[in-house]
Amino acid sequence: MHNQILQMKTNKLKFWIAGILLAAGLFTLSVRSNKSPQNLIWSDMDGYYVYLPAVFIHQGFVREAARDTNYLQVWPGTDKIFTKYTCGVSLLESPFFIVAHILSEPLGFAPDGHSLIYCYLLMLSAIFCLMAGSVLLWRVCRKYYSDKSVILAITCLFFGTNMYYYTIFQPTMSHIYSFFMYACLLYLTEKIIVERTYNRSNFALAGLVSGLVILIRPTSAIVLLYPVYRFIKSIDDKPGWFRKNLKYCILALLAGMIVFIPQLIYWKHVTGEWFMWSYGEESFKYWKEPKLFRVLFDAWNGWLLYSPVAAIPLIGLIQERHRNRHGERAVIFIFALATWLFASWWAWWFGGAFGHRCYVEYCAFLVLPFSGIIEKAAQNRVRGVLFGALCVVLVYYSMGLTYNYRAPWDGPDWTYEKVAGEIERLVHFQF
């Protein structure tokens, strides 16, 4: 018994040491990849972040709270900085922002919310979200597949998709924060609906996470269909379940509503309205003729063109839809609905981005099917070697394009021929 306890403590120590070393390595990569770290507080990224300097430093949404004042304008008639982005990202960034603010003066940085110390801590916040989300996904998937398969799946998705770019190069965009929340949602779905672990903590967290999922990116509300689907499929006596767990459901609802209070206060403070469509004239103008193929394969940020390794777990989802052990049908529906939404947006390519950035968070749903495919491939040596070689090539392809990328890869002059030219730089021969 004593030896078992000692072994558990040793394993936990190794886990923490490995995590700290990995975080340090990723932070070093991020610092080296961002030659001008203060550009992490710019454009959309400043729109997500401006809440923090405004509230904690400037005591209001004055012009000084924003770094990119060409992008963030004042609301007409109030002279207060307006951002169309909701405050979910800033809520997750806030612990790191507070640490940066406390350390700024002692370390010789300006305590203005925009100096380098804040940028470095924002890099760490993204790395934390990546690692915390990955650990939660590992804890879900290891119940069904080996640790090695799950770790390889997470590794391939991180390095083989644009998740790497939006963690290392642009850590202050919303996507890695949404990834963390999606991972939390999958973990809590497993705890509550599959394992049926009913307690106040799980339900309160489920409510908070659901609220944050929407508050970070409102269109992400569609992923809440996953726990709803798993509930419908898993619970036979639904009225009885609600009667038995009514107090927990009310707690979850209240927890989910609480996170919206800061946003409502902000809108009221700046615009005089409690509720609003903050994106103005931007809309889903292509909803009748969505650009589905272009979102997935176009030279302008087509997701699978730049992150082809993601096609492997997507195929796995389709193959497993009949067994539907883990709600694969719901995941397929969510991916289809998300693709339709992205393809309907007025800027379906979502601006100057590497790959289609809106899919980064959805990689959380791909870890489980990818782990299953890796496990099956490993059962045969030849098949395992061939599959491993394919993954290495696809990861190299995406990583190579990541480091070749110089924004923007869109516009009339950005064509498949230009993409082919970038690929030629990776393989060193003419097509």
N, C-alpha and C positions, 0 to 999 in steps of 0.2 A: 504493500500500500504506500509506504514511504517513497519507494522508488518511482511509483506511478505519479505521485504528486510532484516529485522532483523533475520527472521527465516532462510533465505538463508545464511547469514553470520554465524549464529550459526552452521548450518549444515556443512558449509565449514570448520569451526574451528574444529568441531568434526572429520571430515574426516582427517584433517591434524594431529590431536592429535593421532587418531587411527593408522595412517600410521607410525608416528614416534615411537609409542610404539611397533608396529609390527616389524619395522625394528630393533629396539633395541633388541627385543626378538630373532629374527632370527640371529642377529650378535652374541648375547650371545651363542646361540646354536652352531654357527660355530666355535667360539673361543673354546668352551668346547669340540667340536668334533675333533678339530685338535690339538693334543697334541704337535706336532712339526710343528708350522705354516710355518716355512721356507721351509718345504717340498712342499709347494704350488708353489714354484719356482723350479721345478725339471722336468726332462724328457720332455714329450710333453708340459707341462705347461710352462716350461722355453722357449721352442721353440716359443710359442705364445707371450711370454712376453719380450723376449730379445731385441726387437726393442727399448723399452723405456729406459732402462739404457744405451744402446749403443748410442742413439741419444741425450738424455738429460744430461747424466753424463759423459760418456767416449768419447764423440765426435767422435765416430767411433766404428766399430764392432770388437773391440779388444777382446782378451781372457777374460779380466776382466769383460766384459759386461755380460758374461754368468756365471750362478752359477753351472750348471751341465755340466762341460766341458768334461765329459766322453760321454755325449749324443750329445752335440753340438760341432762339430768339425770345424776346419778351412777349407776353400775352398782351394784345391791344387793350389799352386803357388801365392796365394794372402795373405795368413796368416790372413784372415778375417773370423770371425765366420759366419757360414752358417746355416740357419734354413730353413727347407723345408716348414714350415708353413707360410701362408700369414699373413699380418699384421692387418687384420680386428679386431681381439680381442684386440690387443694393442691400436688401435685407440679408442675403447670404454673404455678401462681401463685408458687411458691417463689423463682424468681430476682427477681421484682418485690418480694416480701416482704423478701428479704435487702437489696435496695437501700434500701427504705423504712426498715428497721431501722438500717442504717448511717447514713442521713441524719437519722434522727429527732432525736437529741439536738443535733447541730450546727445544725439548723434550728428548734430550740425546741419540738419535739413530744415528748410522753411516749413512751418506748420500751417500750410495753406491748402492742403488737400490735393496738391498737384505736383509736389516735388518728388524726387526719385524714390524716397522711402515708401511712399504710397504706391507707386508703380510696382516696386518689388514685392510688397505685401499682397497686391492684387494678383501677381503671378502665383504666389503661394496659395491664394484662395482657390484659384482654378485647379492647381495640382491637388489640393486637399479634396475638392469635389470629385476629381477624376479617381483618386485613390479610394476615397470613402465609397463612392458608387461601385467601383470594381470589387471591393471587399464584400459589399452587400450582394452583388450578383454572384460572386463566388460562393457565398453562403447558401444562396438559393440553389445554384446549379450542382454543387457538390453532393447534394442528396440523391442525384440521379446519375451523375457521371463522375469519373475520377478527377482528383485535383489537377493532375497533369493536363487532362483534356480541357478543363475549364480555364486554366491559366493560359494555355495556348490559344484558346478562343478569344479571350480578352486581349491578349497580346496582338494577335492578328488583326482584330478589329481596331485597336488603337493605332498601330503603326500602318495598317493597310487602308485606312479610310481618312477622311478629312477631320476626324476627331483629333488626330495629332496636331494638325494645323491650328485648330481652335482651342487647344490646350497650351501649346508651346508658343505659337506666333501671335495669336489674338485671344489671350486668355480672358479679356474683359468683355467679349461678346457673351450673349446669353446661353450659348448652346451647351457648354460643359456643366453649367449650373442646372439646366433642364435635365441633362443626362443623370446627374446626381439625384434629382427628384424622381425621375422615372425609375431609377434603381431602387430608391426607397419605396416607391409604390409597388414594385414587383415583390420586394422583400415583405412588405406588410400584407400584401395579398396572400402570399404563401403562409405567413404566420396566422392570419385571421381566418381565411377561407379554407385553406388546405389543411393546416395543422389544427385549426379551430382553437387557437389560443386566445380566449376572450378575457381581456382585462382593460382597465382604464387607460393604461399607457399606450397599448397598441391602437386603440380606437382614437385617442386624442392625437397621436402621431399621424394616423391615417387621415384625419381631418385636416391637420396642419399641412401635410404633404400635398393633399389634393388641392387645397387653397393655393399653395405656392406654385404648383404645377401651372395653374391658370394665371396666377399673378405674374409669373416670369414671361410666359407667352400665352396669350388668351386662346389661340387656336389649339394649344396643347390640351384643352378640355376634352378632346376626343379620346385621349388615352385612358380616361376614367371609365370608358366602356369596358376595359379589360377586367377590372375587379368586379364590375356589375355582371359581366358575362360569366365569370368564374363562380360568382355567387348563385346566379340562376341555375347553372349546371350542377352545382355541388350541394345545394340545400334543398331538400324535398319539401319540408313543412315551412314555407317562407313566412306565413302569418305568425306561426308559433315562434319562429326564430326572432322576428321583430318584437313580439310581446316579451320574450325572455330577455332580449338584449336592448330594450328600448332606451334605458338610461345611457348605455354606451353609444347608441346611435345619436342621441341628442348631444352628447359630449363631442362626438366627431363633427357634427354639424356646426356647433358653436365654435369649435377650434378652427374649422375651415373658414368661417365667417370673420373671425378675428383678424386674420392676415390682410383682409381687404380694407380695414379701417384706416391705416395710414394713406392708402391710395385715395380713398374718398375725401379725406381731409385735405390732401394736396389739391385735388381737382377743385374743391370748394374754395380753398384759399386763393388759388391762382385764377380760376375762371368764373367763380360764383356758382358753378353747377356741381351737384353731387355726383351725377353720372354723365358720361359723355363718350362719344366715339372720338378718341384722341388722334386718329390717323387722318382726320380731315377728308380730303377728296380721294385719298388712296382707298382702293376697294378691290373686290374679287370680280373684276370686270370681265374675265374670261370664263365665268362659271358655266356658260352654255357651250363654250368651245375650248375646254381646258387644253393646255399645251403639255399633254401627258408624256409623249415621246421625248419632247425637248427637255423636260425636267429631268428625265432619267439618262438621256444619251446625247444631248446637244453639246456642241463645243462650248457654249455658254454655260458652264458649270454643271453639265449633266452629271448626276450623282454617280451612276454606275460607270460612266466613262472615266471618271477620275478616281473612283473607289471600287474597282471591279471585284475585290475580295468579298464585298457585301453580298454579291450575287449568290455565293455559296450557301450561307444560312437562309437566304430567301428561298432558294430551291428546297432546302431542308424543311422549311415551314410548309411549303406546298406538298411535299412528300408525306408529311405527318398529319395533314389536315383530316384524314379519315380516322386516324386513331385519336387525335384531338386530346391527348393526355394532359397537355399543359395549356389548353386554350388556344391552340394554333389558329383555329378559325377566327377567333376574335382578333388575334395579332394581324392576320392577313387582311381582315376588314379594316383595321386601324391604319395599316400601311396604305391600303387602297384609298381610304378617305383622306389621309394626310396628303397623298400624292395629288388627289383631285383638288384639295385646297391650295397647295403650292402652285399647281398648274393653272389655277383660276386667278391668282393674284396678279395685279396690274404689272408688276415686275417679277415675272415667274422665275427668272434666274437669280433673283434676290441680290442684285447689285454686285459690286466688286468683291468677289468671294472666290475661295479655292474650293471647287466642287460645289454641290448644292448644300449649303451650310445647314439648312433646316433639318436634314436627316441625321445630323450628328447625335442628337439625343435619342433618336429611335434605335440606335445601335444597342441600347440597353435590352431591347426585345430580341436581339439576334444572338446574344451570348448562349442561351440555352440550346437553340437548334444547331448552332455552330459546334458546341461541345459534343452534341450527339453525333454529328458527322465526323468529327475528329476521332471519336471513340470507335466508330465503325471502321473507319479507314485504318486505324492502328491494329485491327484484328488480323490483318493480312500484311505481311512484311512488304511485299512488292507494292501493293496498293497504298500502304502507308508511306513508302518512300516517294512514290509518284505524287501522292496528294501533298506531302510535305514540300516537294519541289515546286508544285503549282503555287502553294501559299507563299513560298519564299519569293517567287517571281512576281506575284501580284503585289506583295508588300513592297518589294524593291521598286516596282513601277510607280506605286502611289507615293512612296517616300521621295523618289527621284523627282517626280513632278512637283511635290511639295517644296523642295528646295530650289527647283527651277522657277517657281512661281514669282512673278512680279506683277502686281495688280495694275490694271484689271485685265482678266482674260475674258472679256466680253466686248460687245460693240460690233459694228459692221465689219471691221477689219479682222476680227478674231474668228477664224474659220477652222474646219477640220484639218486643212493643210497646215495651219499654224500649230495645231495640236500634234500632228504628225512630226513636225519639225522638233518639237520638244521631246517627243519619244525617241527620235533619232539621236538626240543628245544622250539618251540613257543607254542605247544599245550600240552606238558608234558604227552604224552602217546605214546605207541608203536603202529606202524601201523600193 
